[in-house]
């Protein structure tokens, strides 16, 4: 498999963590859980075979996505297919970053996966054609960056609200998703209720749920570091008040317990094999 990653420059890079691209992937499984991390993902299928998003409880039921789609912030894991010889690319947004490119609140896309033309019209497919025609990953990245730059120029940004939420995100990141949401609102000089609403509009999740997901991500970073895992130490270090709390959150976000995750996780820590 060929895999490439590209970090775009400002201004797109202010809102995007990285672009990614892969082709000629031959997985050893047919389905996988994709775990939440509190951010949006734009996915472009570089082939014509549709991709599937399965219902959690019944894999015989699914939705198909063909060309390009946007996956909003999710409150739990989703189940997707894994196809042989697949080729895809995408955008991994920073938490809150996708809102700069949207014409609607990020909260309206919570737990949603939406075909791109429903958000940005049929011109999205003209752009995809240009992306497919680019002969190299570097060329595709340039087309993708220009597309987002054009979207950014036409979006109705709200700088003050975005600055407040960006400050809060940085504070949550510094404290590992642990801390008082009310205290953050007080430091920003807004009411608790107003802060929650601004955060939902920009990020797509409530601050409380976002912090739970980021704490879960902290767990994944610790247990995939290659060191011997001491579960009680991990739970304590990540701010869980007891082992039951840790077990509950891990299963809710991963769809399995932590030991099973370590057995079936893929190279990227947010993807895990599903055994049919």
N, C-alpha and C positions, 0 to 999 in steps of 0.2 A: 504494500500500500504506500502511496505517496501522500504525505501530509505536509501542509504549509500553514504558517500563521503570519499575520501581518498586523502591525499596530499602526492605525492611521494617524496622520498629523492633525493638529488643531486646524479648524474648529471641530471637525468630526470626532477627533480623538478625545475631546473633552467629554463626550457622551458615550463613546464606544470603547470597550476593553480591548477587543481585537477582532479581526476577520479570520476565518479559517476556511481551509479547502482540503478535500481528500478525494482520491480516486483509486480504483482497483482494490477495493476492500473486500475481503472474503471472510466474513465472520464464521465462527463455529457454533452459532446459535441463530434462532429465527426471530426472537423477541428480546427486548431489553427494557428495564425500568430506567427512566430518565428522572433524576432526582432534582428537587427544587433548590434554587440558590438565591432567589429574590430578584432576579433580573429577567429581561425579555431576551428572546432569541429570534432573529430573522433567518429563515432557512430557504435555500434555493436548491431545487432538484435539477441537476445538470443532465438528467436523462428523462425519458418520457414515461417510464414505468411509474405508476402512482405509489405513494407511500401511505402506510396505514397507521392510524392512531386507534388503539384498542380500548374498549371499555375494561375497566379494572377487574370487574367480577365475572365478565363473560367475554373471552377472547374471540368468540364467534361473531361478535358485534363490533363493528369498527367504522370509522370514517376514513375516506381517502383524500389525499392532497396531492396535486399533480405538479405544479410548476414552482410556486414560491408561496410561503406563508409566514405569518408572524405568530409566535407563541408568547402569550403574556406571562405575567408572574403567576406561578402556581402555588397553591396551598399544600400540595402533596405531590407524590410521584405520578408520572404518566407512563403508559406502556406503548412502545412504538415497535415497528418492525426492524429487522436487520437483514438486508438483501445482499446476495453475492454480487460482486463486480459493480457495486454502487459508486456513484460519484456525486458529491454534494459540496456546497460551500455555504457560508453564513456569516452572521454578525452576532457577536456576543456583546450586548449592551452593558454598560455599567448600571448598577442599581439606580433607578430614576432616570437613566439616560434616554430611554426610548421616548419619553414624553416630549422631548424637543422635536420629534419628527411626526408627532401624531396630531390629528385634528379633533381628538376626543380625549377625555380623561383616561389615564392608564388603568384606573379602577374598573372601567367598562370592559377591559380585556382580561380581567383576573380569571384564571382557570379556563381561558379560551385559547383555541388555535384557529386562526382566521386566514383564509386565502387573501393574498395581497391585493387583488383587484377590488375586493370589498372595502378596503381601506383607502387605496390610492388610485383607484380607477384602472381602466384597461391600458393606460400608458405604462403601467408596471410591466406588461408583457413585452412592449417594445424595448424597454430597458433590459429585460431578461434575454431577448434575442441578441442584443449587443454584447451582453455578458458571455453568452454561449459562443459568439463569434470570436471573442478574444482568444488568441492562440496559446497563452501561457497563464499560469496562476498569477504572476505579477500583473499581467494585462487585465485579468479579471478583477483583481483587487483595485486597480485604477478605475475601472468602470463602476465598481461597487461604491468606491469612495465618492466619485463624482455624483452618483445617483443620490446618496445620502446628503451630500453638500447642497444639491438642488432642493431636496426636501427641507433641509434646515433653513434655507433662505426664505422659503414660503410659509414656514410654520409661524403661528402666533404665539411666540414665547412670552412667558410671564416672569421676568427676571427676579423680582423680589421674592415671590413664592419659591421659585427654583433655588435661589440662593439659601433660603431658610432650610429647605429640605436637604440640600447638599451639605449644609453645615451639620444638620442632625445625622445624616448618614455617616459623615466622618466621625462624629462623636460615638455613634453606635459601633463603628468599626474599631475605634480605639479601645473600646471597652468590651470587645468580643460579644456584642449583643446582650450584655448584661448591664442593667442600670435602670434608673427611674425615667419613664417617658414623661411624666409630669414635670420632673426637674428640667428636662431638655426644653419643654414648652415654656417654662418659666424663664430660662436663660434666653430664649428667643423673644420673649416679651409678648407671647400670644397665649390665648386660653388653651387648656388641654383639649377641648373639643375641636377648636379651630385647627390646632396642630395636627390632630388625627386626620381631619378632613383634607388638609393640604397634603399631608404625606400620602394618603390613599390616592389622591388625584395624580400625584407625580410618580409614585412608585408602583401603585396597583394593589398594595397590601396595607393593612393597618400597621403601625409601628410595632405593636406587640407581636404580631405574627411574623413580621420581617425579622425581628430580633431572635425569635425562636428558630427560624430557618438559618440565620447566620451562625447561631450557636451550634446547630446541627452541622453546618459546613466546617466549623472549627473542629468538631469531632472527627469528621472525615479527613481533614488535613493531618490530624494527630495520628490516627490509626493507619494511615497509608504512608507514613514517613519511613517505614522499613524497620522501625524499632519494635521490640517486644511490647505487646499491648497489655497494660494493666487497667482493666475496665474501670475499677473504682477510682483510680487516679485520674483517668480521662474524664469521667463524669464530674468529679470534683473540680478539676482544672477548668472545665468548660461552663461551670456555673449551675449544674443541676443540683437540686437540693437533696435528692436521694437516688438510689439505683432504679427504683420503680419509675420515677420521673424520666430518667434517661432512657430506659427501655421503651416507655410509651412513646416518647417523641421520635426515637429512632425508627420504630416500626411505622409510625404515622407518615414519616417523610420518605422512608426507603421501601416500604412494603415488605420488609423482612427484618429479622433480628441482626444485630451487629456481626455475629459470628458468620452467619450465612453471607452477609455482604462481603466480608473479607475473602471468602472462597470464590465468589462469582463476580467481583468487581472487574471492570475492564481497565484499560490503560488510563482513561480519564475517569477520575473518581466519581463523577456524577452519572455514570452509566454502569448498569449491572445486568448480567445475563439473567434471562428468565427461562426456566426449564419447563417446556411444554409437556 
